[in-house]
Amino acid sequence: MALRHEPTAPYHSVQDALRVLETVARHTTGVTDTEIARETGLTAERLTTLLRMLRREAYVAQIADGAYVTGAAFARLGAAEGHEEALREKLQRTLDRLRDRVGAAVYLSRYVDGEVRVTQYADGPATPKVNEWVDFRHSAHATAIGKSLLTQLDHNGRRDHLARHRMARLTSRTITSDTLLLSRLAAQPPSVPVLDLQEYAVGTVCAAVPITAGSSAGCLALSLPVAHAHRLRQAADTLNRNAAPVLLSLTI
């Protein structure tokens, strides 16, 4: 199975953020923003935005003279011991913050060994997660999560998945034709959120954006009650704009 690597906005942000982090890490006693700009070639405006994000995520910190050094989160994720636990905790804090920012339950999903897996999520009393009435592994054709992950596979990968999972009709809006679904997946631009408008569950709408890290397809998704469907596209755009910290954590 091959992945379609079509760079998205979060991907570009992460590539720039990694260049900044590498520069800061090389200067163990600290480096100024002017020096970072000179070494990375980033504009002052772009660098300011990235440094703000990296400070918020504790990947860099400022010392007394205003210079930048690597932060606590970067040290924890870079350590061999306890990396998985540190990554899970870091991702959970980021998902919790995203949940509050978009006002919706937020999910992190990966495509692992040919299956859809929701690895972490953030919900709350005001932002309940969707009721998983049909296992997400068997309903990729109907969910924003599943369709986002499938768009990141090549054509053969998609056909293989659909051959292993029958496309059951879950609601009156569910696509059950593999020909129709495959054509829609092929036409889906990587930079545009994938939507689920009551295709998986009546009363729920969802959106997902791709975050491919390495050789594994991944996505960030959100769900809203249908009464809040008017907020879906704006919430999806906010999710997409703020996906970089999640992808960065998975990349470090």
C-alpha positions as CSV (number, residue, x, y, z in Angstrom):
1,M,0.0,0.0,0.0
2,A,1.3,3.4,-0.9
3,L,0.4,6.8,0.5
4,R,-0.4,9.8,-1.6
5,H,1.9,12.5,-0.2
6,E,0.2,15.8,-1.2
7,P,1.5,18.4,1.2
8,T,-1.1,20.3,3.2
9,A,-0.9,23.6,5.2
10,P,-0.1,21.7,8.5
11,Y,2.7,19.8,6.7
12,H,4.3,23.0,5.5
13,S,4.1,24.5,8.9
14,V,5.7,21.5,10.5
15,Q,8.6,21.5,8.0
16,D,9.3,25.2,8.9
17,A,8.9,24.5,12.6
18,L,11.3,21.6,12.4
19,R,13.9,23.9,10.8
20,V,13.5,26.4,13.6
21,L,13.8,23.6,16.2
22,E,16.9,22.2,14.6
23,T,18.4,25.7,14.6
24,V,17.6,26.3,18.3
25,A,18.9,22.8,19.3
26,R,22.2,23.5,17.6
27,H,22.7,26.6,19.7
28,T,22.8,25.0,23.2
29,T,23.4,28.3,25.0
30,G,20.6,30.2,23.2
31,V,19.9,31.8,19.8
32,T,18.1,35.1,18.9
33,D,15.2,35.3,16.6
34,T,17.4,37.4,14.2
35,E,19.9,34.5,14.0
36,I,17.1,32.0,13.6
37,A,15.7,34.0,10.7
38,R,19.1,34.2,9.0
39,E,19.9,30.5,9.4
40,T,16.4,29.3,8.3
41,G,15.6,31.9,5.7
42,L,12.2,32.4,7.1
43,T,10.6,35.9,7.1
44,A,10.2,37.7,10.4
45,E,6.4,37.4,10.2
46,R,6.5,33.7,9.6
47,L,9.1,33.1,12.3
48,T,7.1,35.1,14.8
49,T,4.1,32.9,14.2
50,L,6.1,29.7,14.5
51,L,8.0,30.8,17.6
52,R,4.7,31.7,19.3
53,M,3.3,28.2,18.5
54,L,6.6,26.5,19.6
55,R,6.6,28.4,22.9
56,R,3.0,27.6,23.6
57,E,3.7,23.9,23.0
58,A,6.9,24.1,25.2
59,Y,9.2,23.0,22.4
60,V,11.2,26.2,22.8
61,A,11.6,28.6,25.8
62,Q,13.0,32.1,26.1
63,I,15.8,32.8,28.6
64,A,16.6,36.0,30.5
65,D,18.3,37.8,27.5
66,G,15.4,36.9,25.2
67,A,17.3,34.2,23.3
68,Y,15.6,30.9,22.6
69,V,16.6,27.4,23.9
70,T,14.9,24.1,23.6
71,G,11.9,23.6,25.9
72,A,10.7,20.9,28.3
73,A,8.3,19.2,25.8
74,F,11.1,18.9,23.2
75,A,13.4,17.3,25.8
76,R,10.7,14.8,26.9
77,L,9.8,13.7,23.4
78,G,13.4,13.5,22.4
79,A,14.3,11.1,25.3
80,A,14.4,7.4,24.5
81,E,12.9,6.5,27.9
82,G,9.2,7.2,28.3
83,H,8.8,8.6,24.8
84,E,5.4,6.9,24.1
85,E,3.9,8.1,27.4
86,A,5.3,11.6,26.9
87,L,3.9,11.7,23.3
88,R,0.4,10.5,24.5
89,E,0.3,13.1,27.3
90,K,1.4,15.8,24.9
91,L,-1.1,14.9,22.2
92,Q,-3.9,14.8,24.8
93,R,-3.1,18.3,26.1
94,T,-3.1,19.5,22.5
95,L,-6.4,17.7,21.7
96,D,-8.0,19.2,24.8
97,R,-7.0,22.7,23.7
98,L,-8.3,22.0,20.2
99,R,-11.6,20.8,21.6
100,D,-12.1,24.0,23.5
101,R,-11.0,26.1,20.5
102,V,-13.4,24.5,18.0
103,G,-16.2,23.8,20.5
104,A,-16.5,20.2,19.4
105,A,-15.3,16.7,20.3
106,V,-11.9,16.1,18.6
107,Y,-10.4,12.8,17.5
108,L,-6.9,11.6,16.4
109,S,-7.0,8.6,14.1
110,R,-4.4,6.6,12.2
111,Y,-4.5,3.9,9.5
112,V,-2.6,1.0,11.0
113,D,-2.1,-2.5,9.5
114,G,-5.0,-1.9,7.1
115,E,-7.5,-0.7,9.7
116,V,-9.0,2.6,10.9
117,R,-8.0,3.3,14.6
118,V,-9.1,6.2,16.7
119,T,-6.0,6.5,19.0
120,Q,-7.0,9.4,21.1
121,Y,-9.9,11.9,21.5
122,A,-11.0,14.8,23.6
123,D,-14.6,15.3,24.6
124,G,-16.5,17.0,27.5
125,P,-20.0,17.6,28.9
126,A,-20.6,20.4,26.3
127,T,-18.8,18.5,23.5
128,P,-19.9,14.9,23.6
129,K,-18.2,12.4,21.4
130,V,-20.2,10.5,18.8
131,N,-21.8,7.3,19.9
132,E,-19.8,4.6,18.1
133,W,-22.8,2.4,17.3
134,V,-20.9,0.7,14.5
135,D,-17.2,0.0,15.0
136,F,-15.2,2.7,13.2
137,R,-13.0,0.0,11.7
138,H,-16.0,-1.3,9.7
139,S,-17.5,2.0,8.7
140,A,-14.8,4.0,7.0
141,H,-17.1,4.5,4.0
142,A,-19.5,6.5,6.1
143,T,-17.3,8.5,8.5
144,A,-15.2,11.7,7.9
145,I,-12.4,9.9,9.7
146,G,-12.5,6.9,7.5
147,K,-12.8,8.8,4.3
148,S,-10.0,11.2,5.2
149,L,-7.7,8.2,5.8
150,L,-8.8,6.5,2.6
151,T,-8.1,9.6,0.6
152,Q,-4.4,9.3,1.7
153,L,-4.1,5.8,0.3
154,D,-3.5,5.0,-3.3
155,H,-6.2,3.6,-5.5
156,N,-5.2,0.0,-4.8
157,G,-5.1,0.6,-1.1
158,R,-8.6,2.0,-1.1
159,R,-10.0,-0.9,-3.2
160,D,-8.3,-3.4,-0.8
161,H,-9.9,-1.7,2.2
162,L,-13.4,-1.7,0.7
163,A,-13.0,-5.3,-0.4
164,R,-12.4,-6.3,3.3
165,H,-15.2,-4.1,4.7
166,R,-18.8,-4.4,3.4
167,M,-20.3,-0.9,2.8
168,A,-23.4,-1.2,4.9
169,R,-26.1,1.4,4.8
170,L,-26.0,3.1,8.2
171,T,-28.4,6.0,7.4
172,S,-30.3,7.1,4.4
173,R,-27.3,9.3,3.4
174,T,-24.7,6.6,3.5
175,I,-22.9,5.9,0.2
176,T,-23.0,2.1,-0.5
177,S,-21.6,2.1,-4.0
178,D,-17.9,1.5,-4.1
179,T,-17.7,3.1,-7.6
180,L,-19.3,6.3,-6.3
181,L,-17.2,6.4,-3.1
182,L,-13.9,5.7,-5.0
183,S,-14.7,8.6,-7.5
184,R,-15.4,11.0,-4.6
185,L,-12.3,10.0,-2.8
186,A,-10.2,10.5,-5.9
187,A,-11.6,13.9,-6.4
188,Q,-11.1,15.0,-2.8
189,P,-8.5,17.8,-2.6
190,P,-6.0,17.1,0.3
191,S,-6.3,20.7,1.6
192,V,-10.1,20.6,1.9
193,P,-11.7,18.9,5.0
194,V,-13.7,15.7,4.4
195,L,-17.3,16.0,5.7
196,D,-19.8,13.4,7.0
197,L,-23.3,14.9,7.0
198,Q,-25.3,12.3,8.9
199,E,-23.8,9.4,6.8
200,Y,-22.6,7.5,9.9
201,A,-25.2,8.5,12.5
202,V,-28.5,10.5,12.3
203,G,-28.1,13.6,14.3
204,T,-24.3,14.0,13.9
205,V,-22.1,15.8,11.5
206,C,-18.3,15.4,11.3
207,A,-15.2,16.8,9.5
208,A,-11.7,15.5,9.2
209,V,-8.4,16.9,7.9
210,P,-5.3,14.8,7.0
211,I,-2.1,14.7,9.1
212,T,0.2,12.2,7.4
213,A,3.4,11.5,9.5
214,G,6.0,9.3,7.9
215,S,4.6,6.2,6.3
216,S,1.3,6.2,8.3
217,A,-1.8,8.0,7.2
218,G,-3.5,10.0,10.0
219,C,-6.2,12.6,10.5
220,L,-7.7,15.0,12.9
221,A,-11.5,15.0,13.1
222,L,-14.4,16.7,15.0
223,S,-18.0,15.9,15.5
224,L,-21.0,18.1,16.2
225,P,-24.7,17.6,16.9
226,V,-26.7,18.3,13.7
227,A,-28.2,21.3,15.4
228,H,-24.8,22.9,15.1
229,A,-24.2,21.9,11.5
230,H,-24.0,25.5,10.5
231,R,-20.7,25.7,12.5
232,L,-19.2,22.6,10.8
233,R,-17.2,24.3,8.0
234,Q,-15.8,27.0,10.2
235,A,-14.9,24.5,12.9
236,A,-13.2,22.3,10.3
237,D,-11.2,25.2,9.0
238,T,-10.1,26.1,12.5
239,L,-9.1,22.5,13.1
240,N,-7.1,22.5,9.9
241,R,-5.3,25.7,10.8
242,N,-4.4,24.3,14.2
243,A,-3.4,20.8,13.2
244,A,0.4,21.6,13.0
245,P,1.1,21.0,16.7
246,V,-0.4,17.5,16.5
247,L,1.6,16.6,13.4
248,L,4.8,18.2,14.9
249,S,4.4,16.0,18.0
250,L,4.1,12.9,15.8
251,T,7.1,13.9,13.8
252,I,9.6,14.7,16.6
